[in-house]
Amino acid sequence: MHLDRVIERPGHLDAADLIAFAGGFSFGDDVASGRIFAVKTRERLYARLRTAAERGVPMIGVCNGFQILVQTGMLPGPAAGEPWPATPPDQTVSLTENASASYIDDWIPVAAEPNSCCIWTEGLDAGASADVLRLPIAHGEGRFVTDDATLASLESQGQIALRYTDDPNGSMGNVAGICDPTGRIFGLMPHPERYLDWTKHPFWTRLDDETKASDTPGLTIFKSAVAAAVRQPA
């Protein structure tokens, strides 16, 4: 649904069981990546998103969507046990220009953090090979940055959900994705929606049949969130 339609009828968010902020180049990434979309969302929809978060709705922001979530104030979220503020919180993390100063389009090995509280990544096989557990990235401003204290807080609260196993863009701590303290709001730069079928893998014909009989990591991420939404009391 187009952002302007949601702003016209924000009750759509009240009826949602799962909310996604898609990847792409919203408003042409003019001014900065995700900035215009984020400002409109922050000013017009924060209250509804806060209510959705309070009732436990899983949310995901992919690539441009991740940039929007951090600028809107939905990530990294309030400290564990603290209520959502009445007004949008200040931004504390950012996705900025890649260390290479160039656009990156590649399939990158990732690892799900074993101590993370993220409900989206809980189904990923930590023992999967780097050939299997990889996700496509496509961004020019995906380098995760914050201050040392915030990074340490994210680490201690299990909010770092996904890391690159190499260093494609210079992100602090190789962070590829984070969640809020409840684990239900998740933002990541890689694109799990582009890996719902094994045939999308860059060398899928070389993967063994046992691997291809299971769900892809991308599909696993979404199935985990749907399962969490089903478990959530109405």
Secondary structure, 3 states (H helix, E strand, C coil): CCHHHHHHCCHHHHCCCCEEECCCCHHHHCCCCCHHHHHHHHHHCHHHHHHHHHCCCCEEEECHHHHHHHHHCCCCCCCCCCCCCCCCCCCCCEEECCCCCCCEEEEEEEEECCCCCCCCCCCCCCCCCCCCCEEEEEECCCEEECCHHHHHHHHHCCCEEEEECCCCCCCHHHEEEEECCCCCEEEECCCHHHCCCHHHCCCHHHCCHHHHCCCCHHHHHHHHHHHHHHHCCC
